[in-house]
Amino acid sequence: MNRRLRWLGLLALVTLDCAAFAQGPVEDVPFVPTPQSVVEAMLKLAQVRPRDFVIDLGSGDGRIVITAARQFGAEGLGIEYDEALLERATKAAAEAGVADRVTFIKQDLFQTDLSQATVLTLYLLPEVNLALRPKILEQLRPGARVVSHDWDMGDWEPDAKIEVDAPDKEVGAQKKSTVFLWVVPARVEGAWRSRLGAGGELELELKQKYQHVTGTVRYRNVECPVAEATLSGDRLAIRACEERNRLLMVGKVHPDRIVGMVSRGGAPRTQFRALRDKPDAFPSFR
Ligand SMILES: C[S@@+](CC[C@H](N)C(=O)[O-])C[C@H]1O[C@@H](n2cnc3c(N)ncnc32)[C@H](O)[C@@H]1O
């Protein structure tokens, strides 16, 4: 089927469950530019700043990376396999005066090392997003932001989702776009132990589905479920147990330790450091 027709068909079905598209093989993605109003909304939602390094997978005419450099002061890299588009993007970057901060390279987006991106932008297809998801979770550092135009990430729920007017949109009847944002979560699943002064040992047993964390806390022979947990990038906050056993904890997650502050039973906050119980069993996202 003509690739552009297929794209139009997909957009007509955008209200249907995107998971339906995730079953088939990953297909080529045609060039359809993101309207400028949507480009700006994507970069704003990702809170792009001068210290960011933005990678656009399938960069087309380069507009996302060029806008990230020109309007947000970031550095960027566009990955594209179409040579004519690469040439167009490189020329547009020079015309925009950002050639020293952006690069466009010919590469298959599935072969791209994503580890240096602090912001990753996508306007691909639902099944391509799903095929990239394990790589995104493996390679991007906790706290990196991923923004996708129109397509979600299956059961990885977005941290934010907005609708944007897109009068210049080349496809679809509604002239609106959806922008999804995810913050790459640190890996917290597993057992953690912390010695709390003379108070004894605190044990955390955590389960994780992307940014959603559940689990149990054990302290002085009292075990309670985690009542509330918030994980944003490498920042973890946990509330568990009630009254005199009430535990509030905020910390920064490293691969082998969580370092932060803890308060028990309303007592003043103290510093804590929890170590991963089995550092070799570093969990990976499935
Ligand atoms: C829908 S367009 C998006 C262009 C641009 N990111 C934007 O939002 O305006 C997708 C782009 O991905 C490129 N592309 C598709 N598959 C690719 C692959 N495997 N490797 C590199 N580029 C690819 C296409 O040539 C096209 O330019």
The ligand as an SDF file (V2000), in Angstrom:
LIG
                    3D

 27 29  0  0  0  0  0  0  0  0999 V2000
    6.7220   11.3340   10.1420 C   0  0  0  0  0  0  0  0  0  0  0  0
    8.3130   11.8690    9.6440 S   0  0  0  0  0  0  0  0  0  0  0  0
    8.7710   12.9450   10.9710 C   0  0  0  0  0  0  0  0  0  0  0  0
    9.8060   13.9900   10.5740 C   0  0  0  0  0  0  0  0  0  0  0  0
   10.2070   14.9190   11.7170 C   0  0  0  0  0  0  0  0  0  0  0  0
   10.6700   14.1720   12.8730 N   0  0  0  0  0  0  0  0  0  0  0  0
    9.0510   15.7920   12.1250 C   0  0  0  0  0  0  0  0  0  0  0  0
    8.4130   15.4640   13.1450 O   0  0  0  0  0  0  0  0  0  0  0  0
    8.7690   16.7680   11.4240 O   0  0  0  0  0  0  0  0  0  0  0  0
    9.3140   10.4040    9.9290 C   0  0  0  0  0  0  0  0  0  0  0  0
   10.7060   10.4850    9.3560 C   0  0  0  0  0  0  0  0  0  0  0  0
   11.3990    9.3190    9.7450 O   0  0  0  0  0  0  0  0  0  0  0  0
   12.2740    8.9190    8.6980 C   0  0  0  0  0  0  0  0  0  0  0  0
   12.5250    7.4890    8.9100 N   0  0  0  0  0  0  0  0  0  0  0  0
   11.6390    6.4730    8.8360 C   0  0  0  0  0  0  0  0  0  0  0  0
   12.2170    5.3000    9.1580 N   0  0  0  0  0  0  0  0  0  0  0  0
   13.5030    5.5630    9.4440 C   0  0  0  0  0  0  0  0  0  0  0  0
   14.5990    4.7480    9.8350 C   0  0  0  0  0  0  0  0  0  0  0  0
   14.4730    3.4270   10.0070 N   0  0  0  0  0  0  0  0  0  0  0  0
   15.7800    5.3580   10.0950 N   0  0  0  0  0  0  0  0  0  0  0  0
   15.9190    6.7060    9.9310 C   0  0  0  0  0  0  0  0  0  0  0  0
   14.9150    7.5230    9.5270 N   0  0  0  0  0  0  0  0  0  0  0  0
   13.7180    6.9590    9.3010 C   0  0  0  0  0  0  0  0  0  0  0  0
   11.4700    9.2310    7.4460 C   0  0  0  0  0  0  0  0  0  0  0  0
   12.3030    9.3680    6.3000 O   0  0  0  0  0  0  0  0  0  0  0  0
   10.7950   10.5390    7.8490 C   0  0  0  0  0  0  0  0  0  0  0  0
   11.5670   11.6410    7.4740 O   0  0  0  0  0  0  0  0  0  0  0  0
  1  2  1  0
  2  3  1  0
  2 10  1  0
  3  4  1  0
  4  5  1  0
  5  6  1  0
  5  7  1  0
  7  8  2  0
  7  9  1  0
 10 11  1  0
 11 12  1  0
 11 26  1  0
 12 13  1  0
 13 14  1  0
 13 24  1  0
 14 15  1  0
 14 23  1  0
 15 16  2  0
 16 17  1  0
 17 18  1  0
 17 23  2  0
 18 19  1  0
 18 20  2  0
 20 21  1  0
 21 22  2  0
 22 23  1  0
 24 25  1  0
 24 26  1  0
 26 27  1  0
M  CHG  2   2   1   9  -1
M  END
$$$$
